[in-house]
Amino acid sequence: MSRFTALVVEDDAGLRDSLGMLVAREGYDVRYAASRAEARKRLAEGYSDVVLLDLGLPDGDGMDLVRDEELAANCDFIVMTGNASVDSAVQAMRIGSLDYLTKPVDRERLRTLLASVARTRHYRAVARGLREELRQLGRYGRLVGRSSAMQRVYDLIERVAPTEASVLLTGESGTGKELAAETVHMMSRRRQAAFLGVNSGAVSSTLIESELFGHEKGSFTGADARRHGYFEEASGGTLFLDEITDMPLELQSKLLRVLETGHVLRVGASDAVSVDVRVVAATNRDAARAVREGKLREDLYYRLNVFPISMPPLRDRREDVELLADHFLAKVNDRDRTRKRWSAEAVEKLKNAVERAAILADSVIGPELIAISGGRSRPAGSTQGTVLHVPVGSTIEETERRLILATLAELNGDKRRAAETLGMGLKTLYTRLSVYGAAGHGVGQPDTAAD
């Protein structure tokens, strides 16, 4: 087992040195700090596995270090306090410290805690290694993909999951926002508690308040018994609020109050109930635009958008198509107890279908484009039935680019036939494609008619 690093934060020089010797005997590399400011400096200089922290420091309460989400995500804190301040130590444990020691420090208890930290950190390091291997294979929590776009998402989730920060997931429908929310929960300190999701736009506006906050018996017609809402049921865990921009504005103000106070008021109740919930919200709209249009409260937006994560569409992660196809086929095989697999030709056709649909679509790829891209056979040279969506206001150059790429994709990369269909010379087509390639607009189709 590799050596770990400890930071001893204590303003009493004699106690600081004796603690350091005890910690060093347990196999730790030891560093020292005499104040809160010095501790922050030492932590900024290098990683520490465990911090032995005196709460009563000359320049302020050591509890502020425990409250720092970034520090708490990387270190295990063991707080030290006098007998008269045990309540402070218990409070520190509630906000994230591993344990506490009363002064004078019990040496055997300290040894036990340090051994526990070493074991836990070792297993965490092993788990991180396994997780990194899975990432390279394209698996991360509930998410699937090894593309650079998804690796960026994984990096963000790994950074925010151990904290208590609110997360706002944005992206088109079908990009995996709920799976990302579940992954945040799975990798957080709340993973043993509940993960609940509610679609803010799918619940009737007359019922959603009761669904979120609960209600008392007799509070409205049909309320035959007290009911706990999602916030109470998810207390200690994570609540996923999908399509947050579809939530009624009146309810948004009540949601904001819950996030600010940590208390919910059931419909028909007079006394509030304390809850401990981490909220992960999502929307397939432009949230900032929803604020400008008055569909999302600005104060709620800033409260939810503490840590934004944008989920990439499949057209921006073409290299994940095969992985996703295998993933979904594996589910079918498991369900039906079969051992079916994709042929190389089928995989290539799937990739081409995604690229064609992306070229033909405006911003959202509809099911009709997947049907077109599915490859129903057509007579050679025929493109009848294919529709190219071009947004109003597009420039002539952009419209021409999309038309050329769509035609080329439809004809399986045959540049000669594409030039004939478009009514332009083959040399002109090559010139256009050279410009698009330089601008990053690849076609990704085979060249079946290169001169």
N, C-alpha and C positions, 0 to 999 in steps of 0.2 A: 504494500500500500504506500503510495507516494506521500511525501511530507506535505502538511497543510500549514497555512499562515494564520497567526492570531495577532490582533491589535488590542493591547491593554490600554484602556483610557481611564486614568486615575490621577488626580492632582496631588495626592500624598506620595511623595517620592519613595519613601520607605516601603509602603504597601505596594506601590507600582513595581518596584524591583523584585520584591518577594513573590508577587503574583507571576511576574515574568519568568522567574526561575522555575516555579511550579509548572507553568504551561510548557516551558522548553523541555522539561523532563518527560512530558507526554508526547514528545516527538514533533512539536510545532516550531516553526520559525516565528520569532516574536519581534514585534515592533511596538513602539510606545507613543503615547500622546498624553499631555497633561491638561488639555482643555478641549472644549467642543470644536473650536476653530482649528486646532492642531489635528484633531481626529479627522475632520473633513479633509484637511490637506493630505494626511497620510493615506486616507482611502482613495483620494484622487490620484495619488502617486502610484498606487498598486493595489491589486486585488487582495482581500482578506477573507478567509473562510469563516472565521468567528471573531466577534468583537466583544471583549469583556468591558462593559461600559458602566462607569459610575454615574448615577443619575444626578448627583449634586456636584456640578462642575462650576468653577469660578466664573465662567463667562456665560452661564445659562443652563437651562434644564437639558440634560442628556437625552430626554425623551424625544426631542426634536429629531435626533438622528434616527431613532426607531421609526418615527412617522414618515421619514423620507422614503418614498416608494421605490426610488431607484436603488438606494442603498439596501433596503429591506429585501429587494429581489435578488441581491447578490451575496449577502452576508447573513450569517446566523448571529443574533444578538443574545448575549447573556448579561442581564443587567444586575448591578450590585447596588445595595442600598442598606442604610441603617435600619434597625428594628422599627423605628418610629415611622418609617416610610414604606412599609410593606404594601400599603394600598397603592402607592405609585408603581411598585414593581408589578402588581397584579394588573394594573391598568396597562403597563407596557406589554405584558403578555397578550392582553386582549387586542392590541394593535399590531402584534407581529413578532415580539421577542420570543426566543425559544424557551427561556426559563429565567429564574432569578436566584441570586445568592444574597443572603444577609451577612452583614459584617459583624464580627470577624468571620472571614470566609472558611467554611468547612472544607478541608483539603480533599477528603474522600469524595464528597459530593461534587467538587470541582472536577476531580479526575473522572468521575462517572459521566458528567456532562460533556467533557472534552472527548472521551472515548465515543460517546453517542454521536457527537458532531462529526468525528472522523469517519465513522461507519456510514452515516447518512450522506456525507459529502462524497464518499467513495462510490456509493450506489448511485447517487445522482450523476456523477461523472460517467459511470457505465451507461446509465440510461440516456444521457446526452449523446454518447457515442452511438448507441443503437438508434436513437432518433435521427441522428445525422445520416446514418446508413439508410434508414427508411426514406429520408428526404431525397437522397440521391436515386433511390429506386422509384420515387414518385408517390410516396405515401407520407402524409403528415396529418395526424389526428383523423378527422373525417374527410379530409380533402385529398384529391388525387391530382397529380401533375408534377412533372419535373422541369417544365419550361422555366426560363429566366423570370417570366412574369409571375409565375406561382412561387418561385423561390423568394422573390421580394415580399410577397404576401406572408410566406412562412417566417421571414425575418421579422416582420412587423408584429405578427402574432406572438412570436417567441419573446419579443421585447415587452409587449403590453400585458400578456396573460398573467404573469405573477403579481402584477400590481392590482389596485382597486379602481383604476381609471375607467371612466365610461368610454365605450367604443361606438363609433358610427360607421357602419358598413354601407358602402355605396356601390352601385353597379346595376347592369341590366338584369331583367328577370332571367333566372336560370343560370346565373354565374356562381351560385353556391354560397350565398350570403348566410343562410341558416346553418350550413355545414361549417362555415368559418366561425360563426357564433358558438356552435357546439365545441369546436376545437379550442377556442379561447377558454371556454369553461373547463374542458378536460385538462388543460395545462395550467389552470389556476389553483390557488389554495382552496378554492370552493368546490373542487371536483367531486368530493364525497357527498355533497348536498345536491339538491334538485336543479335541473335545467328545464325551464318551461318556456314555451314560445306562444305568442299570440299575434295574429295578423290584425293590425289596427283597422284595416279597410274591409275585412271580411266579417266583422262582428257588427250587428245592428247598433246604430248610434244610441238607441234607447237602452241597450243592454251592456254596452262596453264598460261603462263606469262600474256596474255591478260585477262584471267579469274581472276587472282589474283590482278593484278595492273591496269587493264583497258587499253583503247587505245583511241587515237585521230582519228577523221574522216580522212580517206584516208591514214592511217598509213600502211595498207597492203590491198591486194585484198579482197574485201568483207567488209571492215570497212566503212560502209556507214554513220555512225554517231559516235559521241563520246560515249564511254561506260565506266561507273564506274565499277571498279573491286571489288572483294570481300572485300578487305581491306577498301575501301571507304564506301561500303555499310554497313560494320560491325563497322564503326567508332563509338566509345562510348560503344560498346558491345564486344562480344567475337567471335573469328574466330577459328573454329576447323579444323585443318589440319590432315586428316587421311592418313595413310600409307606414312609418311614423308620420309621414306628411299627410296621410289620409285620416288621421285622428282629428275629431272635432276640436275646434279651438278652445271651447269651454273646458273640455277634458284635458287639453294640453296644459292649461294653467294649474289644474289639480295635480297633474303628473309632476309638474315642476315643483310644486309644494312638497310632494312626497320625496322627491330627490333631494331637496334642500333640507328637510327636517328629519327624514327617516321615519316618518309616521304616516299611517293611512287612516282615513276615516271611512268606515263602512257606510253605505247608503242607509239612512235612517238611524244612524248611531250618533251619540253625543260625545263619546270618548274615543280618542285616537288610539291606535295600536302601533307599537314600535315594530319596525321591520328592518332587516339587514339584507339588502338585495343589491347585487351588481347588475346594472342595466347595459345591455348591448342592443343598440337600435340599428335599423336598416331602412333603406329606401332605394327604389329604382329610379327616382327622379333626381334632378339637380336640387339638393337641399338648400343651397344659397339662393337659388332662383325661387324656391317655394317660400323662403322668408320674404323676398322682395314682393312676391305676389300676395302676401298675407295669408298663406296656407299653413305656415309653420311659424310659431312664435320665435322671435329672435333670441330671447333669453333661454328658451328651451333648447334651441339649436346649439348655442354655445355651451350649454350644460352637457349635452349629449356628445358634441363633437370634440371632446377632449383629446381623443386619439382616433383620427380618421384612417380607414383602410378602404382602398378602392379595389374591387374585385374585377379582374380582367375578363373580357368576353372571350369565347373560344376562338374567334377569328384572330385574336392576338396571341394565341398559344397553340398554333397548328401542330407543333411537335407533340402535344398531349393527346391528339386525337386517337392514336393507336392505344395508348395507355387507358384512356377512358373507355374505348370500345372493348378492351379486354376486361376492364372492371365490370362493365354492365353485362357482358356475356358470362362472366364468372358468377354473377348473381343468378342469371337464368339457369346456368348449369347446376348451381347449388339447389335451386328451387325444384328443377325437373330431374335432378340426378343424372345429368348427361355430361358428356366430355367433348362438347363441340368447340371448334376453334376457327379463327379467321384465316383465310388464305392470304398470301402476300398481295394478290391482285385485289381482293376485297378491301384490305387495309388502305392500299393506294387510292382506291375509288372513294373511300370514306374521306381521306384527306383532301382529294380533289373536290368532293361535294362541299366540304366546309369552305374551301377557298372560293369556289364559284358562288356560293351563297353570299359570302362576304362581299364579293365584287358587285353582285347584283343588288344587294340591299342598300338602304339608306343608312339608318343607324341601328335598327332592330331587325334581325333576321326572322322573318315570319315562316310558318310551316309551309306555305305555298312555295317558298324558295327551296326548302329542303326537298320537296316533291320534285321540283324542276331539276335540282342538282342530283337527285337520286339515280339518274342515269337511264331513264326510259329510252330505249333505242329510237333513233330518228333516222330518216333517210340522209345519206351523205350530203353535206352542204346545206342541209335544212336547219334553220334556227327559228322556225315558226313556233310560236307559243311561249318563247322566253320573253320575260318582261324586265326591263332595266329601270330601276327607280332612281330618279335624279331629283334632288331637292331643288325647289324653286329658288332662284338666286344664284345657282351655281354658275361659275364662269364657263365660257365656251371651251377653254383649255381643259378644265376639269371634266366637263361633260364628254369631250372627245376622248380623254384618257380612259374614263370609265367604260365608254362604249367599245373602245379598242380592246381593253383587257377582258371585258365580258364576252365579246365575240371570240377572242382567242381562247378563252377558257371553255366556251361552248363547243368549239371545234377541236378540243383536245390538243391545243398547242400547234395546230397546223397553220403556220404563218402564211403559206401561199394561199390556202383557201380563205383565211381570214382577210387577206388583202383583197382578194376577188370579191368577197361578200361586202366589204366596206367600200369598194370602189376606189381603192388607192393602189399605188404602185408598191411592189414588194420592198423596194429600197426605202420608200417613204415610211413604210411600216417599221422596218428595222431601225430607222432613224428615231422614230417616235419611241420605240421600246428601249433604245439606248438611253434616251433622255429620262424615261420613267425609271429605268434601272439605276441611273445615277442619283435619282431623287429618292431611292428606296422603295419604288413601286414594283417589286418583283412579281412575276406571273406564276412561276413555279410549275410550268407545264412543259412537257417534252417538246423538243424542236424536231418535228417530223419532216420539215421541208427546208432545211437549211441549205443555202447555196454555197 
